[in-house]
Every structure is written in C-alpha cells, then in structure tokens.
Amino acid sequence: MKSTLNYTHFNNGEEKTMAEKDRIYKCLNPVGIELPVKTYPLAPRLDTLKGKTIHFSITGEPDITIALDKKLKADYPDVNWTQKKSYMPMPVFLTEEEMKTTDAVILGVCW
C-alpha cells in the first residue's frame, strides 16, 4: 500500500515538510489462515411432522432440556420421539438401523 501523506514535522523548533510516497506498510491479517471447508447441502424440509420419527440428541448437560422435551411431546403428539443423552461433548451417534427409520434429528449442545 502506497501512501501520499504530506505532513509538517517540528524538530527542535525547525519546521520540516516531508512527503512520504514510497513507504510500504506491512501488517498482519487478524483473521489468520482460513482452511478450506467441505460443505454439504441442507436436507430437504419435511412436508409434515405427523407420523414422523424425530430423534432428539442432547450432549453436555442433558438435564436442562427436560422442559423442552416435555414441550415438544405435548405440542407434537403425532410425532414418534426418540432420544439419546450424553454428558460428553460428542453426541451419541445413531445406529445404522436408527438412521434408516429416523426422519429428522434435533441436536442440542448444552453447557
């Protein structure tokens, strides 16, 4: 980046005018190095929740989701709810059979 900044500098009572035309400024990018990320398209939305199987997977502090679990079951009684809870940061993965029969997943990480 080139600068065409003109300024007046006072040194020991003497006035000096300086033109900085070829000064190069080097600075670090605060973002850092961004590595490429493989992206996947979103799954299509379900047309209805009635009769669907939705898996509720909670990690971290699963006990704080008890109210949400009760609310979802009360608001959507026609949904077949399944759930797995873990106190670890990694979710408990669905088995191959569960993947075949599950229509949607809600993953919550609570800390």
TORPA-4810 file (N, C-alpha, C, O; in nm, 3 decimals):
<nodes>
NODE_1_0.085_-0.116_0.000_0.000_0.000_0.000_0.090_0.123_0.000_0.177_0.136_0.085_M
NODE_2_0.068_0.211_-0.094_0.149_0.332_-0.103_0.075_0.447_-0.036_-0.047_0.456_-0.042_K
NODE_3_0.153_0.534_0.026_0.095_0.647_0.097_0.137_0.776_0.030_0.253_0.789_-0.010_S
NODE_4_0.048_0.871_0.017_0.081_1.003_-0.035_0.055_1.107_0.073_0.005_1.216_0.046_T
NODE_5_0.089_1.071_0.194_0.065_1.156_0.310_0.170_1.266_0.318_0.290_1.238_0.316_L
NODE_6_0.126_1.391_0.326_0.215_1.505_0.348_0.188_1.556_0.489_0.072_1.570_0.529_N
NODE_7_0.291_1.584_0.562_0.271_1.639_0.695_0.388_1.729_0.731_0.494_1.725_0.669_Y
NODE_8_0.365_1.809_0.831_0.467_1.901_0.879_0.523_1.846_1.009_0.447_1.807_1.098_T
NODE_9_0.655_1.842_1.020_0.721_1.787_1.137_0.804_1.896_1.202_0.882_1.964_1.136_H
NODE_10_0.787_1.912_1.331_0.865_2.010_1.405_0.975_1.937_1.481_0.947_1.847_1.560_F
NODE_11_1.098_1.975_1.457_1.211_1.914_1.524_1.303_2.025_1.574_1.362_2.100_1.495_N
NODE_12_1.314_2.034_1.704_1.400_2.137_1.766_1.364_2.277_1.716_1.452_2.359_1.691_N
NODE_13_1.236_2.303_1.701_1.193_2.435_1.661_1.197_2.459_1.511_1.152_2.563_1.463_G
NODE_14_1.251_2.362_1.435_1.257_2.379_1.290_1.140_2.306_1.225_1.105_2.195_1.263_E
NODE_15_1.082_2.371_1.128_0.969_2.311_1.057_1.022_2.241_0.933_1.097_2.299_0.854_E
NODE_16_0.982_2.113_0.917_1.025_2.036_0.801_0.902_1.975_0.735_0.818_1.919_0.805_K
NODE_17_0.889_1.986_0.606_0.780_1.926_0.532_0.832_1.799_0.465_0.937_1.800_0.400_T
NODE_18_0.757_1.690_0.481_0.801_1.561_0.427_0.689_1.503_0.342_0.572_1.512_0.380_M
NODE_19_0.722_1.445_0.233_0.627_1.373_0.150_0.666_1.226_0.153_0.777_1.190_0.114_A
NODE_20_0.576_1.145_0.199_0.603_1.001_0.205_0.526_0.935_0.092_0.406_0.911_0.103_E
NODE_21_0.593_0.906_-0.015_0.527_0.850_-0.132_0.553_0.700_-0.148_0.469_0.628_-0.202_K
NODE_22_0.664_0.655_-0.103_0.701_0.516_-0.128_0.711_0.433_-0.001_0.778_0.329_0.000_D
NODE_23_0.647_0.476_0.104_0.652_0.400_0.228_0.559_0.279_0.214_0.446_0.293_0.168_R
NODE_24_0.607_0.163_0.253_0.528_0.040_0.248_0.493_-0.001_0.391_0.581_-0.010_0.477_I
NODE_25_0.366_-0.025_0.414_0.320_-0.066_0.545_0.291_-0.217_0.542_0.221_-0.265_0.453_Y
NODE_26_0.344_-0.288_0.637_0.319_-0.431_0.649_0.240_-0.454_0.776_0.274_-0.401_0.882_K
NODE_27_0.135_-0.533_0.766_0.057_-0.564_0.885_0.007_-0.708_0.876_0.002_-0.767_0.768_C
NODE_28_-0.030_-0.762_0.990_-0.080_-0.899_0.997_-0.231_-0.899_0.978_-0.300_-0.808_1.025_L
NODE_29_-0.281_-0.999_0.911_-0.425_-1.015_0.895_-0.479_-1.079_1.023_-0.437_-1.189_1.058_N
NODE_30_-0.571_-1.013_1.094_-0.621_-1.070_1.220_-0.708_-1.192_1.202_-0.737_-1.263_1.298_P
NODE_31_-0.752_-1.218_1.079_-0.838_-1.334_1.053_-0.756_-1.462_1.060_-0.808_-1.566_1.100_V
NODE_32_-0.632_-1.456_1.022_-0.550_-1.576_1.022_-0.563_-1.651_0.891_-0.608_-1.596_0.791_G
NODE_33_-0.524_-1.775_0.892_-0.529_-1.858_0.772_-0.659_-1.937_0.775_-0.687_-2.010_0.871_I
NODE_34_-0.737_-1.922_0.671_-0.864_-1.994_0.662_-0.846_-2.118_0.575_-0.816_-2.108_0.456_E
NODE_35_-0.864_-2.233_0.635_-0.852_-2.358_0.561_-0.982_-2.387_0.488_-1.089_-2.351_0.537_L
NODE_36_-0.975_-2.450_0.372_-1.099_-2.481_0.300_-1.185_-2.580_0.380_-1.133_-2.670_0.446_P
NODE_37_-1.315_-2.562_0.371_-1.409_-2.645_0.444_-1.500_-2.715_0.344_-1.553_-2.652_0.253_V
NODE_38_-1.516_-2.845_0.361_-1.607_-2.919_0.274_-1.749_-2.895_0.323_-1.780_-2.918_0.440_K
NODE_39_-1.834_-2.849_0.235_-1.972_-2.818_0.272_-2.068_-2.921_0.212_-2.038_-2.984_0.110_T
NODE_40_-2.181_-2.935_0.276_-2.284_-3.027_0.230_-2.415_-2.950_0.221_-2.440_-2.862_0.303_Y
NODE_41_-2.499_-2.981_0.125_-2.627_-2.912_0.116_-2.719_-2.954_0.231_-2.707_-3.064_0.285_P
NODE_42_-2.810_-2.865_0.266_-2.906_-2.897_0.371_-3.003_-3.004_0.321_-3.033_-3.012_0.202_L
NODE_43_-3.051_-3.085_0.412_-3.152_-3.186_0.378_-3.283_-3.114_0.348_-3.310_-3.008_0.405_A
NODE_44_-3.364_-3.169_0.261_-3.493_-3.105_0.234_-3.582_-3.108_0.358_-3.574_-3.201_0.439_P
NODE_45_-3.666_-3.006_0.372_-3.758_-3.000_0.486_-3.864_-3.108_0.473_-3.903_-3.148_0.363_R
NODE_46_-3.911_-3.154_0.588_-4.021_-3.250_0.589_-4.149_-3.176_0.553_-4.169_-3.063_0.597_L
NODE_47_-4.236_-3.239_0.475_-4.362_-3.174_0.439_-4.458_-3.168_0.558_-4.539_-3.076_0.567_D
NODE_48_-4.448_-3.265_0.648_-4.530_-3.267_0.769_-4.454_-3.343_0.877_-4.367_-3.424_0.848_T
NODE_49_-4.488_-3.315_1.002_-4.427_-3.388_1.113_-4.514_-3.505_1.159_-4.469_-3.591_1.234_L
NODE_50_-4.638_-3.506_1.114_-4.734_-3.609_1.156_-4.685_-3.747_1.113_-4.662_-3.772_0.995_K
NODE_51_-4.669_-3.834_1.211_-4.628_-3.972_1.184_-4.478_-3.990_1.163_-4.434_-4.102_1.136_G
NODE_52_-4.400_-3.884_1.173_-4.255_-3.894_1.150_-4.184_-3.933_1.279_-4.236_-3.915_1.389_K
NODE_53_-4.064_-3.988_1.263_-3.978_-4.021_1.377_-3.868_-3.916_1.383_-3.790_-3.900_1.289_T
NODE_54_-3.863_-3.846_1.496_-3.761_-3.742_1.515_-3.676_-3.781_1.635_-3.727_-3.808_1.744_I
NODE_55_-3.547_-3.782_1.612_-3.451_-3.819_1.716_-3.401_-3.692_1.784_-3.361_-3.597_1.716_H
NODE_56_-3.402_-3.690_1.916_-3.360_-3.578_1.998_-3.229_-3.618_2.064_-3.228_-3.702_2.154_F
NODE_57_-3.117_-3.559_2.021_-2.985_-3.594_2.072_-2.929_-3.476_2.149_-2.909_-3.368_2.093_S
NODE_58_-2.904_-3.495_2.279_-2.856_-3.389_2.366_-2.720_-3.427_2.423_-2.702_-3.539_2.472_I
NODE_59_-2.624_-3.333_2.417_-2.492_-3.357_2.474_-2.459_-3.247_2.574_-2.514_-3.138_2.568_T
NODE_60_-2.369_-3.277_2.665_-2.325_-3.177_2.763_-2.402_-3.190_2.892_-2.367_-3.273_2.976_G
NODE_61_-2.504_-3.109_2.910_-2.588_-3.110_3.030_-2.731_-3.147_2.988_-2.815_-3.058_2.975_E
NODE_62_-2.759_-3.273_2.967_-2.889_-3.311_2.912_-3.007_-3.284_3.006_-3.121_-3.276_2.961_P
NODE_63_-2.981_-3.268_3.135_-3.091_-3.248_3.230_-3.162_-3.115_3.211_-3.278_-3.101_3.250_D
NODE_64_-3.095_-3.015_3.152_-3.160_-2.885_3.136_-3.258_-2.883_3.018_-3.327_-2.784_2.997_I
NODE_65_-3.264_-2.992_2.942_-3.356_-2.997_2.829_-3.485_-3.072_2.863_-3.566_-3.098_2.775_T
NODE_66_-3.506_-3.107_2.988_-3.626_-3.182_3.027_-3.751_-3.103_2.992_-3.848_-3.161_2.941_I
NODE_67_-3.752_-2.973_3.017_-3.870_-2.891_2.985_-3.895_-2.886_2.834_-4.010_-2.893_2.790_A
NODE_68_-3.788_-2.874_2.755_-3.804_-2.872_2.609_-3.858_-3.005_2.559_-3.945_-3.008_2.472_L
NODE_69_-3.807_-3.113_2.613_-3.852_-3.246_2.576_-4.003_-3.261_2.603_-4.077_-3.311_2.518_D
NODE_70_-4.048_-3.220_2.720_-4.190_-3.228_2.754_-4.275_-3.139_2.664_-4.383_-3.178_2.622_K
NODE_71_-4.225_-3.018_2.634_-4.298_-2.924_2.549_-4.314_-2.978_2.408_-4.422_-2.970_2.350_K
NODE_72_-4.207_-3.033_2.351_-4.215_-3.088_2.216_-4.314_-3.204_2.209_-4.394_-3.214_2.116_L
NODE_73_-4.309_-3.292_2.309_-4.402_-3.406_2.310_-4.546_-3.361_2.325_-4.637_-3.421_2.268_K
NODE_74_-4.569_-3.255_2.404_-4.705_-3.204_2.422_-4.755_-3.132_2.296_-4.871_-3.147_2.259_A
NODE_75_-4.669_-3.054_2.231_-4.709_-2.978_2.113_-4.720_-3.064_1.988_-4.797_-3.030_1.897_D
NODE_76_-4.646_-3.173_1.981_-4.646_-3.260_1.863_-4.671_-3.404_1.905_-4.580_-3.487_1.902_Y
NODE_77_-4.795_-3.436_1.945_-4.824_-3.571_1.994_-4.821_-3.678_1.883_-4.809_-3.796_1.913_P
NODE_78_-4.833_-3.637_1.757_-4.835_-3.733_1.646_-4.695_-3.770_1.598_-4.680_-3.846_1.502_D
NODE_79_-4.594_-3.718_1.664_-4.455_-3.747_1.628_-4.403_-3.858_1.717_-4.428_-3.859_1.838_V
NODE_80_-4.331_-3.951_1.658_-4.264_-4.057_1.733_-4.127_-4.004_1.774_-4.036_-3.993_1.692_N
NODE_81_-4.112_-3.970_1.902_-3.988_-3.912_1.952_-3.894_-4.021_2.004_-3.936_-4.109_2.079_W
NODE_82_-3.768_-4.015_1.964_-3.664_-4.099_2.023_-3.556_-4.006_2.075_-3.545_-3.892_2.029_T
NODE_83_-3.478_-4.053_2.172_-3.375_-3.964_2.224_-3.256_-4.040_2.281_-3.267_-4.154_2.326_Q
NODE_84_-3.143_-3.971_2.276_-3.020_-4.019_2.339_-2.957_-3.898_2.406_-2.951_-3.790_2.348_K
NODE_85_-2.910_-3.917_2.529_-2.848_-3.808_2.603_-2.709_-3.851_2.647_-2.685_-3.968_2.678_K
NODE_86_-2.619_-3.754_2.650_-2.481_-3.782_2.688_-2.426_-3.663_2.765_-2.456_-3.548_2.733_S
NODE_87_-2.346_-3.690_2.867_-2.279_-3.584_2.940_-2.147_-3.546_2.875_-2.077_-3.458_2.924_Y
NODE_88_-2.114_-3.609_2.766_-1.989_-3.580_2.694_-2.017_-3.478_2.584_-2.132_-3.460_2.544_M
NODE_89_-1.914_-3.410_2.534_-1.936_-3.311_2.428_-1.970_-3.372_2.292_-2.025_-3.303_2.206_P
NODE_90_-1.939_-3.499_2.272_-1.972_-3.565_2.145_-2.108_-3.631_2.155_-2.138_-3.697_2.255_M
NODE_91_-2.191_-3.616_2.052_-2.323_-3.680_2.056_-2.310_-3.832_2.043_-2.212_-3.884_1.990_P
NODE_92_-2.411_-3.900_2.092_-2.419_-4.045_2.075_-2.475_-4.067_1.934_-2.587_-4.026_1.905_V
NODE_93_-2.399_-4.132_1.851_-2.439_-4.147_1.711_-2.552_-4.247_1.696_-2.566_-4.340_1.775_F
NODE_94_-2.631_-4.227_1.592_-2.738_-4.320_1.560_-2.679_-4.448_1.502_-2.577_-4.444_1.433_L
NODE_95_-2.743_-4.559_1.529_-2.701_-4.685_1.469_-2.751_-4.687_1.324_-2.831_-4.602_1.284_T
NODE_96_-2.703_-4.783_1.247_-2.747_-4.795_1.107_-2.898_-4.815_1.100_-2.964_-4.757_1.014_E
NODE_97_-2.953_-4.895_1.189_-3.098_-4.919_1.191_-3.174_-4.791_1.226_-3.276_-4.761_1.165_E
NODE_98_-3.122_-4.716_1.325_-3.188_-4.590_1.362_-3.183_-4.489_1.248_-3.279_-4.414_1.228_E
NODE_99_-3.073_-4.486_1.173_-3.063_-4.395_1.059_-3.167_-4.427_0.952_-3.219_-4.337_0.886_M
NODE_100_-3.197_-4.555_0.935_-3.295_-4.594_0.835_-3.438_-4.555_0.875_-3.521_-4.528_0.788_K
NODE_101_-3.465_-4.552_1.005_-3.602_-4.529_1.050_-3.626_-4.387_1.102_-3.740_-4.352_1.133_T
NODE_102_-3.522_-4.306_1.112_-3.536_-4.170_1.165_-3.554_-4.072_1.049_-3.479_-4.076_0.951_T
NODE_103_-3.654_-3.983_1.061_-3.681_-3.884_0.957_-3.607_-3.753_0.979_-3.574_-3.684_0.882_D
NODE_104_-3.580_-3.717_1.105_-3.512_-3.591_1.135_-3.439_-3.604_1.269_-3.471_-3.690_1.350_A
NODE_105_-3.342_-3.516_1.290_-3.264_-3.516_1.414_-3.258_-3.373_1.468_-3.234_-3.278_1.394_V
NODE_106_-3.279_-3.361_1.598_-3.255_-3.234_1.669_-3.135_-3.259_1.758_-3.139_-3.344_1.847_I
NODE_107_-3.027_-3.184_1.733_-2.905_-3.199_1.811_-2.887_-3.075_1.896_-2.880_-2.963_1.843_L
NODE_108_-2.880_-3.093_2.026_-2.861_-2.981_2.117_-2.736_-3.001_2.198_-2.714_-3.108_2.254_G
NODE_109_-2.652_-2.897_2.205_-2.530_-2.900_2.286_-2.550_-2.801_2.399_-2.565_-2.681_2.376_V
NODE_110_-2.550_-2.851_2.521_-2.579_-2.768_2.639_-2.457_-2.765_2.730_-2.402_-2.869_2.764_C
NODE_111_-2.416_-2.644_2.768_-2.304_-2.631_2.863_-2.335_-2.526_2.963_-2.253_-2.500_3.051_W
</nodes>
